């Protein structure tokens, strides 16, 4: 097999400026047009006509199936049906007082009453758990703020005392 007959090697390209050699066959064959099956003709439709409706036939309403209420004697009082009775749930008084004292500023009293109120609510099934919790939370926040304020005052006093003792006075 010669070097010129090898199909894996590129064909001899013409030199630059030379026209390509043509042996009369086009460089590619144009694709054939696809053949589709013929479609049937679309059906012919006519315009729709208005439907013919008959007037509806209604029957007479049936007679009521209940008796008329019995006549009450003249002057008889009208009595309304009784409303359902619900057991009113009482709110724990200590929970209310806990919230009020915590808001006013008696935080320690509010915390103590809040804990006692929560214990009573758990034991007796009374309402007011949210009030007692609010009294506890506000009371603890009040105690924390008072403690922070006291720490700040002590810090200021210590800083002022150390500044006064470390200054030098010359006479």
Buried (B, 14 or more C-beta within 10 A) or exposed (E): EEEEEEEEEEEEEEEEEEEEEEEEEEEEEEEEEEEEEEEEEEEEEEEEEEEEEEEEEEEEEEEEEEEEEEEEEEEEEEEEEEEEEEEEEEBBBBBBBBBBBBBEEBBEBBBBBBBBBBEBBEEEEBEBBEBBBBBBBBBBEBBEEEEEEEEEEEEEEEEEEEEEEEEEEEE
